[in-house]
């Protein structure tokens, strides 16, 4: 599964996605506390717009988006 927002479509495994998210988060300065991230991810995991690791509304890996303080859910769940 690849990020819908990416121009280059590549097949990724669960491990690949987690590694990509972790690497990118190391570059971010404005992340939410772990409790907030977990709460957001739980909401994303039950969302009808989630497609594997990706939000079909915004094209982001939902775990990455849920980790950022400056981002909101595109359908208002958090």
Protein Blocks (a to p, Z undefined) as FASTA:
>chain_A
ZZfkbmbdcdddfklmmmmmmmmmmmpcbdcdfklmmmmmmmmmmpckbghjbcfknopa
fklmmmpmkbccfklpZZ
